[in-house]
Amino acid sequence: MRSFPLALAAAVVSFAPLAAQSPTAVGPIGRYDVVPELPGMGRAPDTAATARRRRALLLRIGHGAVLIPAAHERDLEKDYVQDNDFRQSNTFFYFTELETQDAWLLMTARGPDSLETVLFLPPRNPGQERWTGLRLGPDSTAARLSGIATVLPTDSLDDRVLIARFRSGGPVYVPLNPTTRDDRRILDLMFGGGDARNLNALTDSMRAVKDADEIARLRTAVNVSVAGHIAAMQAARPGMYEYELEAVLEDGFRRNGADRLGYPSIVGSGPNTTTLHYDVNRRRTRDGELVLIDAAAEWGQYTADVTRTFPVNGRFTPRQKAIYDLVLGTQQAAFDSVRPGMTMRQLEAIARRYMHDHSGTLCGDKTCDDREYFNHGLGHPIGMDVHDVGFGRPFQTGTVITIERRASGKITTPITRPASTIRHTSPSTASRSSGRPRCTNHHPPAQSAASVTTVVALAARKP
């Protein structure tokens, strides 16, 4: 999303057209084999990846216990449920990849050679499952699918927490956020007089560096998102309403296996393109105008962040072309400069310098890096949240950011480049996935037979 543009992740280091992954060729991009015993999306957890994450966390703690609650199902009678009525909490998902409600994860460390994990699940209720669908219960099926050997009913949780606190000889860590702060168990631990600490700083430092499983999920989310953007570009015609383009866009997401939207879709035309978080999407487009789409799909709990600007009639005017190419060059300058050890602030300075040196008279008596036109940051981390944890940290192998440069204001309607996919790989390689057409010399999307996505691998660079 454009309020904090940084990083998006997960491109394959090779060249491959999206057409090879299109629904007509091999089926939806986000397809997978559903595990019928699993609730939610039925996507099998990567049990090896979650086990590594749990072990890494416990080794950092040394001595202590960690208690993490799963999310609760929303109340369809009371909540504004406009998409799926359940989305797992990020912390619980990170350490289990299970989409099961009202569960608890207890991890205990008594030194590097004594690490224990217990999953607590509520008992199954066949009558309730007629309404809710399948649930995971405290049995051997849950142990097999989760990769956690010890699975117990939730009514044994309190006793096990007391035992864990006594045996570990260390503090109890719990995630503190708006969804957990009113939980009775969390409150009892935090204000019961014992040593209880906030888990968030530890988990955020881990989540800031993506592992291979997370990169794969982000890659899929990116490719699904690009398919939706291309569908909207190819459908665009003057006179269409913004919500019609939104419908084509989100249909492209869903047809390719998106779990849900990563964030509310922004489809702005004409003057609406200058509003950073415009999401009303009701205006009728006009010939000669630009359309800005800032929208992405979520897949496997991870979301992309992709922005494109294009002429609704398929042809840039000379002025639109000049501004677009300036922003494209600015983004490329930033992309070419990405290295481990850099910060977003340093990368933004490079982008601003490029725009300053190449803006000519496009912005009148000012240069286009002026705050009037370059009026928000360059990018942000991406992951389970569209503005993910890790903002401000130096880049390192596994960092995922989105670079989303834009110029807006009085000079014209904004020209925004995509949130290009970037992954810092070893050794010091950055890769990008973005949908064509990327520059104004390509055939415009509304008139091209088939827009494609390429994955560009940049040369390895030293930090």
DRENDO-1510 file (C-alpha; in Angstrom, 1 decimal, always signed):
<recs>
REC; n; res; u; v; w
REC; 1; MET; +0.0; +0.0; +0.0 .
REC; 2; ARG; +1.2; +3.5; -0.7 .
REC; 3; SER; +1.3; +4.9; +2.7 .
REC; 4; PHE; +4.6; +3.1; +3.4 .
REC; 5; PRO; +6.0; +1.8; +0.2 .
REC; 6; LEU; +8.9; -0.6; +1.0 .
REC; 7; ALA; +9.5; -4.1; +0.1 .
REC; 8; LEU; +7.8; -7.1; -1.3 .
REC; 9; ALA; +9.4; -10.4; -1.6 .
REC; 10; ALA; +9.8; -13.7; -3.2 .
REC; 11; ALA; +10.8; -13.8; -6.8 .
REC; 12; VAL; +12.5; -16.8; -8.4 .
REC; 13; VAL; +16.0; -16.0; -9.6 .
REC; 14; SER; +15.4; -16.9; -13.2 .
REC; 15; PHE; +13.3; -15.6; -16.1 .
REC; 16; ALA; +9.8; -16.9; -16.4 .
REC; 17; PRO; +6.6; -15.5; -18.1 .
REC; 18; LEU; +3.4; -15.4; -16.1 .
REC; 19; ALA; +1.7; -17.0; -19.1 .
REC; 20; ALA; +3.4; -20.3; -18.1 .
REC; 21; GLN; +1.4; -20.2; -14.9 .
REC; 22; SER; -1.9; -18.9; -16.2 .
REC; 23; PRO; -5.1; -20.7; -15.4 .
REC; 24; THR; -5.6; -21.8; -19.0 .
REC; 25; ALA; -2.2; -23.5; -19.0 .
REC; 26; VAL; -1.9; -25.4; -15.8 .
REC; 27; GLY; -4.6; -24.2; -13.5 .
REC; 28; PRO; -4.8; -21.5; -10.8 .
REC; 29; ILE; -1.4; -20.1; -9.7 .
REC; 30; GLY; -2.3; -20.7; -6.0 .
REC; 31; ARG; -3.5; -24.2; -6.3 .
REC; 32; TYR; -2.5; -26.9; -3.7 .
REC; 33; ASP; -3.7; -30.2; -2.5 .
REC; 34; VAL; -6.3; -29.7; +0.3 .
REC; 35; VAL; -5.8; -31.8; +3.5 .
REC; 36; PRO; -9.4; -32.7; +4.3 .
REC; 37; GLU; -8.7; -33.2; +8.1 .
REC; 38; LEU; -7.5; -29.6; +8.5 .
REC; 39; PRO; -9.8; -26.7; +9.2 .
REC; 40; GLY; -9.6; -23.4; +7.4 .
REC; 41; MET; -8.0; -23.4; +4.0 .
REC; 42; GLY; -6.8; -27.0; +4.5 .
REC; 43; ARG; -3.2; -26.1; +3.5 .
REC; 44; ALA; -0.7; -28.5; +4.9 .
REC; 45; PRO; +1.8; -26.9; +7.3 .
REC; 46; ASP; +5.5; -27.0; +6.7 .
REC; 47; THR; +6.1; -28.9; +9.9 .
REC; 48; ALA; +9.9; -28.8; +9.5 .
REC; 49; ALA; +9.9; -25.0; +9.1 .
REC; 50; THR; +7.6; -24.4; +12.1 .
REC; 51; ALA; +9.7; -26.8; +14.2 .
REC; 52; ARG; +12.9; -24.8; +13.3 .
REC; 53; ARG; +11.1; -21.6; +14.2 .
REC; 54; ARG; +10.1; -22.9; +17.6 .
REC; 55; ARG; +13.5; -24.3; +18.3 .
REC; 56; ALA; +15.2; -21.0; +17.3 .
REC; 57; LEU; +12.8; -19.0; +19.7 .
REC; 58; LEU; +13.5; -21.4; +22.6 .
REC; 59; LEU; +17.2; -21.2; +22.1 .
REC; 60; ARG; +17.0; -17.4; +22.2 .
REC; 61; ILE; +15.1; -17.6; +25.5 .
REC; 62; GLY; +17.4; -20.1; +27.1 .
REC; 63; HIS; +15.2; -20.7; +30.2 .
REC; 64; GLY; +11.6; -19.8; +30.3 .
REC; 65; ALA; +8.2; -20.6; +28.8 .
REC; 66; VAL; +6.2; -19.2; +25.9 .
REC; 67; LEU; +2.4; -19.2; +25.8 .
REC; 68; ILE; +0.7; -18.2; +22.5 .
REC; 69; PRO; -3.1; -18.2; +21.9 .
REC; 70; ALA; -4.7; -18.9; +18.6 .
REC; 71; ALA; -7.3; -16.5; +17.2 .
REC; 72; HIS; -11.0; -16.8; +18.0 .
REC; 73; GLU; -13.7; -17.1; +15.4 .
REC; 74; ARG; -15.5; -13.9; +14.8 .
REC; 75; ASP; -19.2; -13.6; +15.8 .
REC; 76; LEU; -21.3; -13.4; +12.6 .
REC; 77; GLU; -24.1; -11.8; +14.5 .
REC; 78; LYS; -22.1; -9.0; +16.0 .
REC; 79; ASP; -18.9; -8.4; +13.9 .
REC; 80; TYR; -18.6; -6.8; +10.5 .
REC; 81; VAL; -17.5; -9.9; +8.7 .
REC; 82; GLN; -17.1; -9.0; +5.0 .
REC; 83; ASP; -14.6; -11.8; +4.1 .
REC; 84; ASN; -13.6; -15.0; +5.8 .
REC; 85; ASP; -14.9; -15.1; +9.3 .
REC; 86; PHE; -11.6; -16.4; +10.6 .
REC; 87; ARG; -8.0; -15.5; +10.1 .
REC; 88; GLN; -5.3; -17.0; +12.4 .
REC; 89; SER; -3.2; -14.7; +14.6 .
REC; 90; ASN; +0.2; -14.1; +13.0 .
REC; 91; THR; +2.2; -15.3; +15.9 .
REC; 92; PHE; +0.4; -18.6; +16.4 .
REC; 93; PHE; +0.5; -19.2; +12.7 .
REC; 94; TYR; +4.2; -18.5; +12.5 .
REC; 95; PHE; +5.0; -21.3; +15.0 .
REC; 96; THR; +2.3; -23.8; +13.8 .
REC; 97; GLU; +0.8; -22.9; +10.4 .
REC; 98; LEU; -2.5; -24.2; +11.7 .
REC; 99; GLU; -5.8; -22.4; +11.0 .
REC; 100; THR; -7.6; -23.7; +14.1 .
REC; 101; GLN; -9.6; -21.6; +16.5 .
REC; 102; ASP; -9.2; -21.3; +20.3 .
REC; 103; ALA; -6.0; -23.3; +20.5 .
REC; 104; TRP; -2.9; -22.6; +22.7 .
REC; 105; LEU; +0.8; -23.3; +22.1 .
REC; 106; LEU; +3.0; -23.8; +25.1 .
REC; 107; MET; +6.8; -24.0; +24.6 .
REC; 108; THR; +9.3; -24.5; +27.4 .
REC; 109; ALA; +13.1; -24.2; +27.5 .
REC; 110; ARG; +15.2; -25.5; +30.3 .
REC; 111; GLY; +18.5; -25.1; +28.4 .
REC; 112; PRO; +19.5; -26.0; +24.8 .
REC; 113; ASP; +19.0; -29.8; +25.4 .
REC; 114; SER; +15.6; -29.5; +27.0 .
REC; 115; LEU; +13.0; -28.0; +24.7 .
REC; 116; GLU; +9.3; -28.9; +24.9 .
REC; 117; THR; +6.3; -28.0; +22.8 .
REC; 118; VAL; +2.6; -28.8; +23.7 .
REC; 119; LEU; -0.4; -27.9; +21.5 .
REC; 120; PHE; -3.7; -27.5; +23.3 .
REC; 121; LEU; -7.0; -27.9; +21.4 .
REC; 122; PRO; -10.6; -27.7; +22.5 .
REC; 123; PRO; -12.6; -30.9; +22.2 .
REC; 124; ARG; -14.5; -31.4; +19.0 .
REC; 125; ASN; -18.3; -30.8; +19.0 .
REC; 126; PRO; -20.0; -32.7; +16.2 .
REC; 127; GLY; -23.2; -30.7; +16.6 .
REC; 128; GLN; -21.4; -27.4; +16.5 .
REC; 129; GLU; -19.4; -28.5; +13.5 .
REC; 130; ARG; -22.6; -28.7; +11.5 .
REC; 131; TRP; -22.5; -25.0; +11.6 .
REC; 132; THR; -18.8; -24.2; +11.6 .
REC; 133; GLY; -17.3; -27.0; +9.6 .
REC; 134; LEU; -14.5; -29.3; +10.6 .
REC; 135; ARG; -12.4; -28.6; +13.7 .
REC; 136; LEU; -9.1; -30.0; +14.9 .
REC; 137; GLY; -9.4; -31.9; +18.1 .
REC; 138; PRO; -6.8; -33.1; +20.7 .
REC; 139; ASP; -6.0; -36.4; +19.1 .
REC; 140; SER; -3.4; -38.3; +17.1 .
REC; 141; THR; -4.7; -36.7; +13.9 .
REC; 142; ALA; -3.7; -33.2; +15.2 .
REC; 143; ALA; -0.3; -34.5; +16.3 .
REC; 144; ARG; +0.3; -36.0; +12.9 .
REC; 145; LEU; -0.7; -32.9; +10.9 .
REC; 146; SER; +0.9; -30.4; +13.2 .
REC; 147; GLY; +4.2; -32.2; +13.7 .
REC; 148; ILE; +3.8; -31.6; +17.4 .
REC; 149; ALA; +4.0; -34.8; +19.3 .
REC; 150; THR; +2.1; -33.7; +22.4 .
REC; 151; VAL; -1.4; -32.5; +21.9 .
REC; 152; LEU; -3.7; -32.1; +24.9 .
REC; 153; PRO; -7.2; -30.8; +25.6 .
REC; 154; THR; -7.4; -27.1; +26.6 .
REC; 155; ASP; -8.9; -27.9; +30.0 .
REC; 156; SER; -5.4; -29.2; +31.0 .
REC; 157; LEU; -3.7; -25.9; +30.0 .
REC; 158; ASP; -3.6; -24.0; +33.3 .
REC; 159; ASP; -2.0; -26.9; +35.2 .
REC; 160; ARG; +0.6; -27.3; +32.5 .
REC; 161; VAL; +1.5; -23.6; +32.5 .
REC; 162; LEU; +2.1; -23.7; +36.2 .
REC; 163; ILE; +4.4; -26.7; +35.8 .
REC; 164; ALA; +6.2; -25.1; +32.9 .
REC; 165; ARG; +6.8; -21.9; +34.9 .
REC; 166; PHE; +8.2; -23.9; +37.9 .
REC; 167; ARG; +10.4; -26.2; +35.8 .
REC; 168; SER; +11.8; -23.7; +33.4 .
REC; 169; GLY; +13.2; -21.4; +36.1 .
REC; 170; GLY; +12.7; -18.4; +33.8 .
REC; 171; PRO; +10.0; -15.9; +32.7 .
REC; 172; VAL; +6.8; -16.6; +30.8 .
REC; 173; TYR; +6.6; -14.8; +27.4 .
REC; 174; VAL; +3.2; -14.0; +25.9 .
REC; 175; PRO; +2.3; -11.9; +22.8 .
REC; 176; LEU; +0.6; -8.6; +23.8 .
REC; 177; ASN; -1.6; -7.0; +21.2 .
REC; 178; PRO; -5.2; -5.7; +20.9 .
REC; 179; THR; -6.5; -9.3; +20.3 .
REC; 180; THR; -4.8; -10.8; +23.4 .
REC; 181; ARG; -4.8; -8.0; +26.0 .
REC; 182; ASP; -8.3; -8.9; +27.3 .
REC; 183; ASP; -7.7; -12.7; +27.5 .
REC; 184; ARG; -8.0; -13.9; +31.1 .
REC; 185; ARG; -5.0; -16.2; +31.0 .
REC; 186; ILE; -2.8; -13.5; +29.5 .
REC; 187; LEU; -4.0; -10.9; +32.1 .
REC; 188; ASP; -3.4; -13.4; +35.0 .
REC; 189; LEU; +0.1; -14.0; +33.8 .
REC; 190; MET; +1.0; -10.4; +33.2 .
REC; 191; PHE; -0.4; -9.1; +36.5 .
REC; 192; GLY; -0.2; -12.2; +38.7 .
REC; 193; GLY; +3.1; -11.1; +40.3 .
REC; 194; GLY; +5.4; -13.5; +38.4 .
REC; 195; ASP; +8.0; -12.7; +35.8 .
REC; 196; ALA; +5.9; -12.3; +32.6 .
REC; 197; ARG; +7.2; -10.5; +29.5 .
REC; 198; ASN; +6.1; -9.4; +26.1 .
REC; 199; LEU; +7.0; -11.9; +23.4 .
REC; 200; ASN; +6.6; -9.5; +20.4 .
REC; 201; ALA; +10.2; -8.1; +20.2 .
REC; 202; LEU; +11.6; -11.7; +19.9 .
REC; 203; THR; +9.1; -12.9; +17.3 .
REC; 204; ASP; +9.3; -9.7; +15.3 .
REC; 205; SER; +13.1; -10.0; +15.1 .
REC; 206; MET; +12.6; -13.5; +13.7 .
REC; 207; ARG; +9.8; -12.6; +11.3 .
REC; 208; ALA; +11.8; -9.8; +9.9 .
REC; 209; VAL; +14.0; -12.4; +8.1 .
REC; 210; LYS; +12.0; -14.7; +5.9 .
REC; 211; ASP; +12.8; -18.4; +5.6 .
REC; 212; ALA; +12.3; -20.5; +2.5 .
REC; 213; ASP; +8.7; -21.4; +3.3 .
REC; 214; GLU; +7.8; -17.8; +3.8 .
REC; 215; ILE; +9.5; -16.8; +0.6 .
REC; 216; ALA; +7.5; -19.4; -1.3 .
REC; 217; ARG; +4.3; -18.2; +0.1 .
REC; 218; LEU; +5.1; -14.6; -0.8 .
REC; 219; ARG; +6.1; -15.6; -4.2 .
REC; 220; THR; +2.7; -17.2; -4.7 .
REC; 221; ALA; +0.9; -14.2; -3.3 .
REC; 222; VAL; +2.9; -12.0; -5.7 .
REC; 223; ASN; +2.1; -14.1; -8.8 .
REC; 224; VAL; -1.6; -14.3; -7.9 .
REC; 225; SER; -1.6; -10.5; -7.5 .
REC; 226; VAL; +0.1; -9.9; -10.8 .
REC; 227; ALA; -2.5; -12.0; -12.6 .
REC; 228; GLY; -5.3; -9.9; -11.2 .
REC; 229; HIS; -3.5; -6.7; -12.2 .
REC; 230; ILE; -3.0; -7.9; -15.7 .
REC; 231; ALA; -6.6; -8.9; -16.0 .
REC; 232; ALA; -7.7; -5.4; -15.0 .
REC; 233; MET; -5.3; -3.8; -17.4 .
REC; 234; GLN; -6.5; -5.8; -20.3 .
REC; 235; ALA; -10.2; -5.1; -19.4 .
REC; 236; ALA; -9.8; -1.4; -19.0 .
REC; 237; ARG; -11.7; +0.9; -21.4 .
REC; 238; PRO; -12.7; +4.6; -21.1 .
REC; 239; GLY; -16.1; +4.9; -19.5 .
REC; 240; MET; -15.7; +1.9; -17.2 .
REC; 241; TYR; -16.4; +2.6; -13.5 .
REC; 242; GLU; -13.6; +2.1; -11.0 .
REC; 243; TYR; -15.6; -0.7; -9.3 .
REC; 244; GLU; -15.9; -2.5; -12.6 .
REC; 245; LEU; -12.1; -2.6; -12.8 .
REC; 246; GLU; -12.0; -3.6; -9.1 .
REC; 247; ALA; -14.3; -6.5; -9.9 .
REC; 248; VAL; -12.1; -7.8; -12.7 .
REC; 249; LEU; -9.0; -7.3; -10.5 .
REC; 250; GLU; -10.4; -9.3; -7.6 .
REC; 251; ASP; -11.9; -11.9; -9.8 .
REC; 252; GLY; -8.3; -12.5; -11.1 .
REC; 253; PHE; -7.1; -12.9; -7.5 .
REC; 254; ARG; -9.8; -15.4; -6.6 .
REC; 255; ARG; -9.6; -17.4; -9.8 .
REC; 256; ASN; -5.9; -17.9; -9.1 .
REC; 257; GLY; -6.4; -19.2; -5.5 .
REC; 258; ALA; -6.2; -16.1; -3.3 .
REC; 259; ASP; -7.3; -16.8; +0.3 .
REC; 260; ARG; -8.5; -13.2; +0.6 .
REC; 261; LEU; -7.4; -9.6; -0.2 .
REC; 262; GLY; -4.2; -8.5; +1.4 .
REC; 263; TYR; -5.8; -5.1; +2.0 .
REC; 264; PRO; -8.8; -3.1; +0.6 .
REC; 265; SER; -8.3; -2.6; -3.2 .
REC; 266; ILE; -7.5; +0.9; -4.3 .
REC; 267; VAL; -8.7; +1.7; -7.9 .
REC; 268; GLY; -8.5; +5.4; -8.6 .
REC; 269; SER; -8.9; +7.2; -11.8 .
REC; 270; GLY; -8.2; +10.8; -12.8 .
REC; 271; PRO; -8.1; +13.0; -9.7 .
REC; 272; ASN; -8.7; +10.0; -7.4 .
REC; 273; THR; -5.2; +8.7; -8.2 .
REC; 274; THR; -3.6; +11.4; -6.0 .
REC; 275; THR; -5.4; +10.2; -2.8 .
REC; 276; LEU; -3.0; +7.7; -1.2 .
REC; 277; HIS; -5.6; +5.5; +0.4 .
REC; 278; TYR; -8.6; +6.1; -1.8 .
REC; 279; ASP; -10.8; +3.0; -1.8 .
REC; 280; VAL; -14.3; +4.2; -2.6 .
REC; 281; ASN; -13.8; +3.1; -6.2 .
REC; 282; ARG; -17.0; +4.6; -7.6 .
REC; 283; ARG; -16.0; +7.1; -10.2 .
REC; 284; ARG; -16.4; +6.7; -14.0 .
REC; 285; THR; -13.2; +6.8; -16.0 .
REC; 286; ARG; -12.7; +9.1; -18.9 .
REC; 287; ASP; -10.7; +8.9; -22.1 .
REC; 288; GLY; -7.1; +10.2; -21.7 .
REC; 289; GLU; -7.0; +9.6; -17.9 .
REC; 290; LEU; -4.7; +7.4; -15.9 .
REC; 291; VAL; -5.9; +4.6; -13.6 .
REC; 292; LEU; -3.9; +3.7; -10.4 .
REC; 293; ILE; -4.5; +0.2; -8.9 .
REC; 294; ASP; -2.9; -0.5; -5.5 .
REC; 295; ALA; -4.1; -4.0; -4.6 .
REC; 296; ALA; -2.8; -7.5; -3.8 .
REC; 297; ALA; -3.8; -10.9; -2.8 .
REC; 298; GLU; -3.1; -12.9; +0.4 .
REC; 299; TRP; -2.1; -16.5; +0.0 .
REC; 300; GLY; -1.1; -18.8; +2.9 .
REC; 301; GLN; -1.3; -16.0; +5.4 .
REC; 302; TYR; +1.2; -13.8; +3.5 .
REC; 303; THR; +0.3; -10.8; +1.4 .
REC; 304; ALA; +1.8; -9.1; -1.6 .
REC; 305; ASP; +1.7; -5.3; -2.3 .
REC; 306; VAL; +1.5; -4.3; -5.9 .
REC; 307; THR; +0.8; -0.9; -7.5 .
REC; 308; ARG; +0.4; -0.1; -11.2 .
REC; 309; THR; -0.6; +3.1; -13.1 .
REC; 310; PHE; -1.7; +2.9; -16.7 .
REC; 311; PRO; -3.7; +4.9; -19.3 .
REC; 312; VAL; -7.3; +3.7; -19.4 .
REC; 313; ASN; -7.3; +4.1; -23.2 .
REC; 314; GLY; -4.1; +2.2; -23.6 .
REC; 315; ARG; -1.9; +5.1; -24.7 .
REC; 316; PHE; +0.2; +7.5; -22.6 .
REC; 317; THR; +0.2; +11.2; -23.5 .
REC; 318; PRO; +3.7; +12.7; -24.0 .
REC; 319; ARG; +3.5; +14.3; -20.5 .
REC; 320; GLN; +2.2; +11.1; -18.8 .
REC; 321; LYS; +5.0; +9.1; -20.5 .
REC; 322; ALA; +7.7; +11.5; -19.3 .
REC; 323; ILE; +6.5; +11.4; -15.7 .
REC; 324; TYR; +6.1; +7.6; -15.8 .
REC; 325; ASP; +9.6; +7.1; -17.2 .
REC; 326; LEU; +11.0; +9.4; -14.5 .
REC; 327; VAL; +9.4; +7.4; -11.8 .
REC; 328; LEU; +10.4; +4.1; -13.4 .
REC; 329; GLY; +14.0; +5.3; -13.6 .
REC; 330; THR; +13.8; +6.4; -9.9 .
REC; 331; GLN; +12.6; +3.0; -8.9 .
REC; 332; GLN; +15.2; +1.2; -11.0 .
REC; 333; ALA; +18.0; +3.3; -9.4 .
REC; 334; ALA; +16.7; +2.3; -6.0 .
REC; 335; PHE; +16.4; -1.4; -7.0 .
REC; 336; ASP; +19.9; -1.5; -8.4 .
REC; 337; SER; +21.3; -0.1; -5.1 .
REC; 338; VAL; +19.8; -2.7; -2.8 .
REC; 339; ARG; +22.4; -4.5; -0.8 .
REC; 340; PRO; +22.6; -6.2; +2.6 .
REC; 341; GLY; +23.5; -3.7; +5.3 .
REC; 342; MET; +21.6; -0.8; +3.7 .
REC; 343; THR; +18.6; +0.8; +5.3 .
REC; 344; MET; +15.4; +2.1; +3.7 .
REC; 345; ARG; +16.4; +5.6; +4.6 .
REC; 346; GLN; +19.6; +5.2; +2.6 .
REC; 347; LEU; +17.7; +3.7; -0.3 .
REC; 348; GLU; +15.2; +6.6; -0.3 .
REC; 349; ALA; +18.0; +9.1; -0.4 .
REC; 350; ILE; +19.2; +7.4; -3.6 .
REC; 351; ALA; +15.8; +7.6; -5.1 .
REC; 352; ARG; +15.3; +11.2; -4.2 .
REC; 353; ARG; +18.7; +12.1; -5.7 .
REC; 354; TYR; +17.8; +10.3; -9.0 .
REC; 355; MET; +14.5; +12.2; -9.2 .
REC; 356; HIS; +16.2; +15.5; -8.4 .
REC; 357; ASP; +18.8; +15.0; -11.1 .
REC; 358; HIS; +16.4; +13.8; -13.8 .
REC; 359; SER; +13.2; +15.7; -13.3 .
REC; 360; GLY; +14.0; +18.6; -15.7 .
REC; 361; THR; +11.0; +21.0; -15.9 .
REC; 362; LEU; +8.3; +18.4; -15.2 .
REC; 363; CYS; +7.6; +19.8; -11.8 .
REC; 364; GLY; +7.9; +23.5; -12.8 .
REC; 365; ASP; +10.3; +25.6; -10.8 .
REC; 366; LYS; +10.9; +22.8; -8.3 .
REC; 367; THR; +12.4; +19.4; -8.8 .
REC; 368; CYS; +10.2; +16.3; -8.5 .
REC; 369; ASP; +11.9; +15.1; -5.3 .
REC; 370; ASP; +10.3; +18.0; -3.5 .
REC; 371; ARG; +8.0; +17.0; -0.7 .
REC; 372; GLU; +5.0; +18.4; -2.6 .
REC; 373; TYR; +5.5; +15.6; -5.1 .
REC; 374; PHE; +7.6; +12.9; -3.5 .
REC; 375; ASN; +5.3; +13.0; -0.5 .
REC; 376; HIS; +5.7; +9.6; +1.2 .
REC; 377; GLY; +8.3; +7.0; +2.0 .
REC; 378; LEU; +9.9; +4.6; -0.5 .
REC; 379; GLY; +8.8; +1.3; +0.9 .
REC; 380; HIS; +8.2; -1.1; +3.8 .
REC; 381; PRO; +8.6; -4.7; +4.8 .
REC; 382; ILE; +6.1; -7.2; +3.6 .
REC; 383; GLY; +5.0; -10.5; +5.0 .
REC; 384; MET; +2.0; -11.7; +7.1 .
REC; 385; ASP; +1.1; -8.0; +7.3 .
REC; 386; VAL; +1.2; -5.7; +4.3 .
REC; 387; HIS; +3.2; -3.3; +6.5 .
REC; 388; ASP; +5.2; -6.1; +8.2 .
REC; 389; VAL; +7.6; -6.1; +11.1 .
REC; 390; GLY; +11.2; -5.1; +10.6 .
REC; 391; PHE; +10.7; -1.5; +9.5 .
REC; 392; GLY; +14.0; +0.5; +10.0 .
REC; 393; ARG; +16.2; -2.6; +10.3 .
REC; 394; PRO; +19.2; -2.9; +8.0 .
REC; 395; PHE; +18.6; -5.2; +5.0 .
REC; 396; GLN; +20.0; -8.7; +5.3 .
REC; 397; THR; +19.6; -12.0; +3.6 .
REC; 398; GLY; +15.9; -12.9; +3.9 .
REC; 399; THR; +14.7; -9.3; +4.2 .
REC; 400; VAL; +11.6; -8.7; +2.0 .
REC; 401; ILE; +10.6; -5.2; +1.1 .
REC; 402; THR; +8.5; -3.4; -1.5 .
REC; 403; ILE; +9.8; -0.4; -3.5 .
REC; 404; GLU; +6.9; +1.8; -4.5 .
REC; 405; ARG; +8.0; +5.1; -5.9 .
REC; 406; ARG; +5.4; +7.7; -7.0 .
REC; 407; ALA; +5.2; +11.3; -8.1 .
REC; 408; SER; +1.9; +13.1; -7.5 .
REC; 409; GLY; +0.5; +16.6; -6.9 .
REC; 410; LYS; -0.1; +19.4; -9.2 .
REC; 411; ILE; +2.1; +18.1; -12.0 .
REC; 412; THR; -0.5; +15.6; -13.2 .
REC; 413; THR; -2.3; +12.6; -11.9 .
REC; 414; PRO; +0.2; +10.4; -10.2 .
REC; 415; ILE; +2.4; +7.9; -12.0 .
REC; 416; THR; +3.1; +5.1; -9.6 .
REC; 417; ARG; +5.4; +2.2; -10.2 .
REC; 418; PRO; +4.6; -1.2; -8.9 .
REC; 419; ALA; +5.6; -2.4; -5.5 .
REC; 420; SER; +8.3; -4.6; -7.1 .
REC; 421; THR; +9.1; -7.9; -5.6 .
REC; 422; ILE; +12.5; -7.9; -3.9 .
REC; 423; ARG; +14.2; -10.6; -2.0 .
REC; 424; HIS; +17.7; -10.4; -0.5 .
REC; 425; THR; +19.3; -13.8; -1.3 .
REC; 426; SER; +22.7; -15.3; -0.7 .
REC; 427; PRO; +25.2; -14.2; -1.9 .
REC; 428; SER; +23.8; -10.7; -1.8 .
REC; 429; THR; +21.4; -11.1; -4.7 .
REC; 430; ALA; +18.2; -9.2; -5.2 .
REC; 431; SER; +15.5; -10.4; -7.5 .
REC; 432; ARG; +12.3; -8.8; -8.8 .
REC; 433; SER; +9.0; -9.9; -10.1 .
REC; 434; SER; +6.8; -7.4; -11.8 .
REC; 435; GLY; +4.1; -7.5; -14.5 .
REC; 436; ARG; +4.6; -6.0; -17.9 .
REC; 437; PRO; +4.3; -3.5; -19.4 .
REC; 438; ARG; +6.9; -2.0; -17.2 .
REC; 439; CYS; +7.9; +1.0; -19.5 .
REC; 440; THR; +6.0; +3.2; -21.9 .
REC; 441; ASN; +7.7; +1.6; -24.9 .
REC; 442; HIS; +5.8; -1.7; -24.4 .
REC; 443; HIS; +2.4; -2.2; -25.9 .
REC; 444; PRO; -0.2; -0.9; -23.5 .
REC; 445; PRO; -2.2; -3.5; -21.6 .
REC; 446; ALA; -5.6; -2.7; -23.0 .
REC; 447; GLN; -4.4; -3.4; -26.5 .
REC; 448; SER; -1.8; -6.2; -26.0 .
REC; 449; ALA; -2.6; -9.8; -26.8 .
REC; 450; ALA; -1.0; -11.0; -23.6 .
REC; 451; SER; +0.8; -9.1; -21.0 .
REC; 452; VAL; +3.3; -11.2; -19.1 .
REC; 453; THR; +5.3; -11.2; -15.9 .
REC; 454; THR; +9.0; -11.6; -16.0 .
REC; 455; VAL; +11.3; -12.4; -13.1 .
REC; 456; VAL; +14.5; -10.4; -13.3 .
REC; 457; ALA; +17.6; -11.7; -11.5 .
REC; 458; LEU; +20.1; -9.0; -10.7 .
REC; 459; ALA; +23.8; -9.7; -10.5 .
REC; 460; ALA; +25.1; -10.7; -7.1 .
REC; 461; ARG; +26.6; -7.7; -5.3 .
REC; 462; LYS; +28.9; -7.4; -2.3 .
REC; 463; PRO; +27.4; -5.7; +0.8 .
</recs>
